[in-house]
Amino acid sequence: MRFLTAGESHGPQLTAIVEGLPSRLPLTVEDINPWLRKRQGGYGRGRRMVIETDTVELLSGVRMGRTTGAPVTLVIKNADWRNWSEIMDPAAGNEPRKKALTAARPGHADLPGGIKYAHKDLRDVLERASARETATRVAVGAIAHKLLWFFGVESVGYVSGMAGVWSATPFDWSLKERIEESPVRMTDPASEAEVIRRVDEAKATGNTLGGVIEARFRGLVPGLGSQMHWERKLDGRIAHMAMSIPAIKGVEIGSGFDNAMKPGSEVHDPIYWEEGRGYYRKTNRAGGLEGGMTNGEELVVRAALKPIATLMRPLPTVDVVTHEPADAARERSDTTAVPAASVILEAVVGIVLAQAYLEKFGGDTLDELIERVERYKERVRSY
């Protein structure tokens, strides 16, 4: 399964084309739209999320509520386009255009992108660098998760800490409903209340806030990925996808960073075997991956999201046209997008896992895939 996205933050629409899905996978817009709504939610979002009400259109590859095996085209219209149609007009002329951005924001793609592509109006950089692009990847991720559901895989994305506050309640799958209802997608109300207070404070002072997000998956078969070649290692592919989310600056599998400072006897998970259950571990410090492959335990992916680069009280910078000192540009933005990023992380890691299932089990139809996965599960149980 491969996919391509296109579109700008203030262009007419975002588009994704997904190729390689099996036929006869049940799929409607209501499998995707709830994911888009979750991505738009979360305390600390800006006015753009008031303007947009993201819904998807299925323009190809789906007929009578199921995939045909052809490429699937997804479209998400940008409601804000009506306010930007003149500025974003692809026709030549009318330069410089309104809302040209020349004061590069520290921490954003503005300056390196402007240098790379020889743009002096940095809007030509930021429109594609914007996290608005992640809406299409969440839509693709929703399809991936629909496929994973047929293989018995369950997932959750949540915030383990943000705004300098760590959740006081360790994650448990029984808390999934609580997380989905939380405005900051955290496990406990006390931490949630303090985070909300700090977000309000940051908004009042023109600041932004980051945090740490997690995605968990259970029900995965062992053996997804491969140790044979570096590019097939699943942890590398997951890290690549996670780091591609805007503002993500660090990724770990399981308790990766803590493990680095401990002796091996306190890091590696002892292996046990039980009749009817097969191999299992009582701890999961490896986060469900060993040697670039799933080991059958819960997959735990954690990522660090830096504060958003657009500050309402901007940092010093340089104007790329005049080379004079300037205040960094201010673009309509969020105080924090950490809760939304946890939804994005869950969605895009699901894409990698769906790709891994399709690579391992093949099959042109959903029924073929399910049959092969179940047969493999039987082999694993008897190993």
Buried (B, 14 or more C-beta within 10 A) or exposed (E): BEBEBEBBBBBBBBBBBBEBBBBBBBBEBEBBBEBBEBBBBBBBBBEBBEEBEBBBEBEBBBEEEBBBBEBBBBBBBBEBBEEBEEBBEEEEEEEEEEBBBBBBBEBBBBBEBBEEEEBEBBBBBBBBBBBBBBBBBBBBBBBBBBBBBBBBBBBBBBBBBBBEBEBEEEBEEEBBEBBBEBBBBBBBEEBBEBBBEBBEEBBEEEBBBBBBBBBBBBBBBBBBBBEEEEEBBBBBBBBEBBEEBBBBEBBBBBBBEEBEEEEEEEBBBEEEEEEEEBBBBEEBBBBBBBEBBBBBBBBBBBBBBBBBBBBBEBEEBBBBBEEEEBBBBBBEBBBBBBBBBBBBBBBBBBBBBBBBBBBBBEBEBBEBBBEBBEEBBEEBEEE
